[in-house]
Amino acid sequence: MMLLPEERRQYILEQMHRHGKIQVTALAAALAVTPETIRRDLDELEAKHMLKRVYGGAVAYSHEKREPHFDSKRSMEHAAKQAIGEAAAALIQDGDTIAIDVGTTTAELARAIRGVIGITIVTNSLPAAEVLMERLESGLFAGKVILLGGVTHPEQKSITGALTCELLTRFHFDKAFISCGGMTRTAITDYDMEESICSTTMIQQSDDVYVLGDHTKLGVTQLYRICGMEQVNAVICSAPMPEEWARSGADLGWIKAERGSERSA
């Protein structure tokens, strides 16, 4: 795999975001370059505060300063996100009023909704709204879609801000489906302050709260707190609950999304 330097560094970042850590030897073998080349790449990425060098490789910062672009995130753990979206969609019942948060995993939830009637979906995700409108027009479900107003965030294809939060307070939701940048035994966190405030407001207006996140989010803490884990009814994840969480007696619902379980649309 012969890549230009910038392509090589993008590959390194994608592997780091996917696995949480990377090794010099594995990267050198995958990219067909010398370990010294990889070490120089890691030094440059660390200088830009995009990762942290450790012995033999690098890890993600515990508080990343920059969230990957929506289009870059879409391909990361895509099969897991599809399975999570399907598992979340199975929780939606006829007549529900639901909130769908921003993010690539919640966009897969939008793509999985089918066969329900009389539902109302409120979202501040532009990709989710687009997918939902297409599926609504195709008759894959029946109801209405409400796209919240506010300030656009082009890199994440979201709508946030004070107006968005004010509009959210006018609704009562049966269920909220929330994305995140990280989850620990005690809290759900994210990269962006305004997006996290909107997520918190969705939770406050909802009877039941479901957090959607693939296994790379487990044990990760980002800068902005969305909510405490005690406010969550269940986590929908591509991995089982971490053993240390279970050993601590965590009173938390957990839905493990199995890959390859997608229904045909």
ABEGO torsion letter per residue (X at the ends): XBBBAAAAAAAAAAAAAAAGBBBAAAAAAAAGBBAAAAAAAAAAAAAAGABBBBBGEBBBBABBABBBBAAAAAABGAAAAAAAAAAAAAABBBGBBBBBBBEAAAAAAAAABBGBBGBBBBBABAAAAAAAAAAAAAGABBEBBBBBBEBBBAAAGBBBEAAAAAAAAABBBABBBBBBABBBAABBBBABAAAAAAAAAAAAABABBBBBBBAAABGBBBABBABBAAABABBBBABBBBAAAAAAGBBBBBBBBBBGABBBX
